[in-house]
Amino acid sequence: MEPHRSPGLLQGKRLVLGVTGSIAAYKAVSLLRTFKAQGAAVSVVMTAAATKFVAPLTFEVLSGERVVTDLFHTHEEMKHLTVPENAHAIVVAPATANFLAKAALGLADDVLSTMLLAARCPFIVAPAMDGGMWRHPTVVEHVDLLRSRGVRVIDPEEGPLASGQVAQGRLATESSIVEAVLAALTPRSDWQGQNVLISAGPTQEAIDPVRFISNRSSGKMGYAIAEAARDRGANVVLVTGPTSLPRPSGVEIVSVTTAKEMAEAICRRFPWATVVVMAAAVADFCPKEQAPHKLKKHGRSSLVLELEPAPDILAMLSARKTNQILVGFAAETERLLAHAETKLKEKGLDMIVANDVTRAGAGFGSDNNAAVILTREGRQRELGLMSKRKLADELLTEVKNLRTGCHPPSVISVG
């Protein structure tokens, strides 16, 4: 599917297209043609492995420029410096796991990896790899590190791979890559002047010094909203429960553990906020008493824990609300819309994001999500399965519409 933007929006832009040694290297040929059709001048840089899949001559004919493949060409200017010098963005598509490692660690043993250390323009990466490589802890670490530095990493898609497996590893669609480039070159600033308070992650309610009650929330949705709001110009405070996620730059981070601590942190900053998004999975109940020492199994045939309600943060905020827009989340396993509508009304929310956490490929721990947005005015918008970062941007757009009084159609479906 072609990007939903008019042709020519890359007019006057110079891009560097990096191609690494993935079977998906052939897709970079079409990507190059699209960049050119959008008006961009494109310099192609290939790793040695990439030339085993596609001949450099193909890219030379289509780009109209000599392809850079070697750091040590004789009688040539230093390509790792001159090529990115006037570039508006560097796009590496496809990017292998090996390339991600070199980019994250600052290794520079070929012209493309060396170029990254010299470049001062936006950097977009579209990984592609086979098997379980995308989920390997080392690859996850490298991707998180790149993202923490502001690199735009476009998640690969799930589908049939070269090995015959069906898994997440296919190169993102061409339209997704072009959209990411356009977003990097024309950043949005429609949230400037807004103070956005976001909660994320789980809470942990202690049973004894070593055990606690918690849930499966990873915090990824709340972190994605924080990054999206930051990138659109907002001032952002992220109140986060315990997670293993890298802290987003340019965002004030407040770390908490319990529901009580999260309630205190959110309420203290509530008067400052213009928009509050409660994406955290806050405990509904917590132990009434915490044992001072580790509870032993010896001599016990059973253990009874007495629980009491945890602070209802949304109800507390609703009671204190002045002009803030208050957004809640409803993570459900059944009767999604009915439960979400009840919560929307009972908590006095302006908007609620309802998602079925049992849906395959979405929910807790996943990089993707699907949701239905409901507003106090009775409007619904269904958002199909997409990356949590893309969903975060869609959510912010809906909040902006609510804030400005823009009223799109009452029922919208986005796949």
N, C-alpha and C positions, 0 to 999 in steps of 0.2 A: 504494500500500500504506500502510495506516495505521501510525503509530508503534507500536513494541512497548512501549508504556507505558500504564498505566491512565489513564483520563480524569480530569481534575481536578487534575493535577499542576502546573498553572499557577494554581491557585486563590489569590486574593489578590495576584497579580502584576499589575503594570501595564507594558504594552509600548508602545513607539512603533514603528509599522510605517511605514517610509519606502518610497514607491513612485516610481520614476523612469521616464523615457520610453523604455521598451522594449516591444516587441510582447508580451512576456510579462507585461505589467502586469495582464492579465485574471486570471492565476493568483494574484495577490495577493488577489483576492476570496475564493477558496477558502481561502487561507492565513489570512485574517482570521477566517473562520468556524471554522476549526480552533482557532485561538488562543482564541476565545470559548468554544468547546465544552470546551476544557481549563480554563476558569475564569478566564481573564485579562481584564482591562480593557484596551482597545486604543485608542490615539490614532493616527489615520492622518495622515501628512504627505505631501503630493504635490508633486512639482515641476510646473512649468508644462507641460512636455512630457508628463508622465504623464497630465494631464487631457485630452490629445488622444486617448488610447487608452481610458480609462475615466472616466466622469463621476464627480465627487466625491460626488454624491448616492447612488450605489451604496454607497460605503463609509460614508457617514453613516447610512444606513438600517440597515446590518448592524452597525456599531459602536455606534450609539446616541449618538455624539458628533459634533460639528462637525469636518469635515475642515479641516486647516490647509494652505493653498496659497500664502499671501502673507505676506511679511515686513512689509508696510506697511499692514495693515488698520487703518483709523481706529477710534478709540474702543475698542481692545482692548488687553489687557495684552500684554507682550512675549512672544509665543508661543515664540520661540527659546530663551527662558529658562524659562518656566513649564511648557511641555509636558514637557521632559526632567527637570525638577526632581525629580519623584517616580517616575520610570521606573526599573524594575529592569533593563531592557535595551532597546536600540535595534536593530531588525532592518530592514535595507534589502533588499527583495526585490520585484522585480528591481533590480539595480544596473547601470547602464550604464558603459561605459568612461569617459565624461565624468565621471560621478559618482565613480568610483574615483580619477581624477586629482585632482579637487577635494578629496576626503577625504584623499588621501596628501599633498598639498601644502598643506593648510590653507586653501584658497580658500573664501571664504564670500560668495557672491553671490545666495543664495536662502535661504529659511527652513530647508530641510533641511540644507544644508551649514553654515550658521551654527549650527544647533542642535548639530552634532557638536562644535564647539569649546567649547560650554558644558556638554556632558553629562559626567557622571562615572560612568556605568554601563557594563556590558559592551556591546560593539558587534559585531553579527553582520552579515555582508554576503554576499548570494547573487547573484553576477554573472550576467548573461545578455546575450549579444551575438552578432552574426552574422559570417559569413565567417571570416577569419583574425585577427580583432581580439584574441581571448583570447591568442593567441600573439605578438602584436606586442610588440617589446622594451620599448616604453614602458609598456604595460599590465602586462607581467611585472614591471617595476621597481616600479610603483605597488603591485601586489599584495604583492610581497616587503616593501616598506616598511611597508605596513599590518600585515602579519603580524609584522614585527619589533617593532611597538608593542603587540602582544597582541590585535589585531583578529582575530576568527574569520572567515576567508574560506572559503566553501563552494564548492569547484570546480564549475563548470558541467559538465553531462554531454555526452557525444557523441551525436549523433543528427541527424535532419532539422531544418533551420533554416528560418526564414521565407523565405529567399532560394531555397530548394530545395537548397542545399548540405547535405552531411552532414559535420559537423565538431563539435568541442567548443565549445559555446556555449549549449546549452539550460539553462534554469534548473534547478537541482538539485531533486530530488523534495521534495514537501511534508514527507514523513517525515524526510528528512535535515535540513531547515531546523528543524523542531520539535525534533529530537534535539539539534541544535547549541544551540538556545535553552535547553533543559533542562540540557545540560551546562554552559553558562555560568552558569546560576542555581544549579545544585547541583553544584559542582565536586567531583571525587573526590579523596580523600586516602589511598587504600589503599596508597600507596608511601612514606608518611612513615617516616623512619628508615632507609630503604634508600640505600646509596651505589652509584650506577650509573655504571659506566665504559663508554663507548661509543666505538667507532672508526668513522670515516666517510670516504667519498671514495676517490680513487685515491692511489697513491704514484707518484713520478717518479724514475726511476733514470737518472742522467746518463751519456751517452755521451761528450760533450765539453761545453764551457761553454755551448753553445746548443742542444744536442739531448738528448733523453731518451727512455726507454722508459716507456710508461704504458698506461692502458686507458680505456674509455669511461665509467667510473663518474662520476656527477654529485655523489654524496654525499647525495642527497635522502632516501634511506631512513634512513641513520644520523641525519641531522638531524631527521627526523620522529620517530624513536624518542627522541631527546634531548628534544624539545619535549613529547612525550607523557609521558615519565617526570617531567619538571619539573612539568607541569600536574597530575600525580597525587601530588605531594608529595615526590618523591625529591630527594636531592642528586646532581647530575649533573656529570660531567666528560666532555667531548667532545674526543677526540683526532682531529683532522681533517687529511687530506691536502689538497692544493691544490684549492679549489673557488671558484666565483663566488657561492655562496649567502650571503645575509645571516646574520650570526651571531645565533643565538637568545639573547634576553635571559634572565637568571637562570640561566645555565649557564656553568661554567668551560670556557674554550676553550683547547686546546693545539694549536698549529699545527705540523705537521711536513711534510717533503717526501718523504723516502726511507723504504723499508721498515725500514732499520736505525733511523732516528730514531723511527719509529712503535713499533717493538719496545721501544726504550729507554723511551719515554714511557709505554707501557702497563704494562711490567713494574715501573716505578718506583711506579706508583699501584695496582698490583694488590693489595697487602696491605690497602689502604684499602677496596677494593670489596667489596660483598656480591653484586653481579650484574655480569657483564661481557658485553657484546654486541658481538661483532666483526663489524660490518656493512661495514667497509672492504674495498675490492678491492685487497688488498696484492699487489704484484708477486711472482710465483713465482721469477723469475730477474732478475738484474741484471748489467750489464757487469762483467767481472772487473777491468778497468782503465778509468779515465776519462782520456781524452786531455786534456793540459793546454791545448791550443789547438784551435780549430775545425778539424775534419777537412775537407780540401779535396777536391773531386772531380777537380781537374786531375791528370792523370798516372795515374789509377786506372781500371782496367776493372772492378773489383769491390771490395767491402769486406767483410771477415769480422770479426764481433764474437764474442768468446769470452764466454759467459755462465756465471755460477755461481749456485747456489741462493740466493735471498734468505732472510732469517731466517724460520723457521716460527713465527710468533707464537703460534698456537693450541697447538702442541706445547710451546712454552716455558711457557705459562700452565698447561697441563694438568699438567706436571711439578711446578709450584709450588703447585698448588691445595690449599687447606685446606677452607674451608666455602663458598667462592664458587660461585654457579651460573654456568656457562660456556656461552654461546650463540654458535654460529657460523652463518655463511651459506654456502650453496652456490649459486653462480650457474653454471648449466649450460646447455649447448646440446643435450644428448642424454642419454638414460638417467637422467633426473632423480632418481628415487627410489633407484636402485641406487648412483649416485655419492654421493648425500647420506647414505645408510645407511653406506657405507664410511667416509666422512669422520667421521661421528658416532662410530663405534667407534674408528677409528685415532687420532683426536685426543683421545679421552677426554672428549667433550662431554656436557653434560646435555641439550642441545636444539640442533637445527639447523633453519634456515629455508631451504628449497630453492625456488629460482625459476628458471624457464626464461626466460633473457634474450632469446630469439628470439621470444617470444610477442608478437603484435601488441597495441599499447596498453599494454605493461608493460615492466619492465626499465630499463636504463640511460637516464637523461635524462628518463624519463616521470614524470608526477605520479601515475601509478597503478602498481599491482603486483598480482601474484597469486602465491601461494606454498603450499607444503605444509610444515607444522610436524611434525617428528619428534622424539620424546623418547627418552632412554636406556632407558625402560621399554617401548618398542615401540609407543607410541601415535602415531597420525597424525591431523592435522587439516588438511583442505584449505580454503584461503581463496581464494574466487573473486576476480575482478578488482574492485579497490576502490582508493580513494585511499591513498597511502602513509601518510598520517597515521592513517587508520582501521586499516590493517594494523598500524601501530605499536601502537595501543591493543590490538588483538587479541593481538599477540605478548606485550605486557606482562601481559595477563590470563592467558595460558598459562604464563608464567614464574611468576606469582603462584600459580597452581594447583600448579605443580611444587614451589614453595617451601613451601607450606602443606600439601601432601599431598592436595589435592583432586584427585579422579580422575574427570573427565568421561568419557563414552563413548570407546572407543578409536579410532573413526573418525568424524569429524565433517566435514560439508561446509557451508561458509558461502558463499553466492553474493553 
